[in-house]
Amino acid sequence: MHDFRKLQVWRRARNTVVVADRMTRQFPRTDHGVIAAQVRRAVISIPANIAEGCGRSSRKETIRFLQIARGSAAEAESHLEVASALSYVNARQYEMLRSDLDAIQRMLNRLIEKLP
């Protein structure tokens, strides 16, 4: 494909990693790092899989990794829902991260559709 750093979706996913990391550092000690680690793991997987897909030689392989990135975004959204239900995040934090994850999923859908 091409340089993943030029993809707007990769840049947005990278920025989302930073936001999620800062947010999860504020989780209460009662979490024992469990949900926080799951959120961070899922979120960091998004730009990593986009980058790996861009490094693949075939369209089919590239699409596979973009789909995995999309799945990681959905997984992160699920963990965020749990964190919200446990009151680990406030409404503003929840909505900001959820909105980013939704946008990333839409961007990945468009990228997958447009791949030559």
Secondary structure by P-SEA (a helix, b strand, c coil): cccccccaaaaaaaaaaaaaaaaaaacccccccaaaaaaaaaaaaaaaaaaaaaacccaaaaaaaaaaaaaaaaaaaaaaaaaaaaccccaaaaaaaaaaaaaaaaaaaaaaaacc
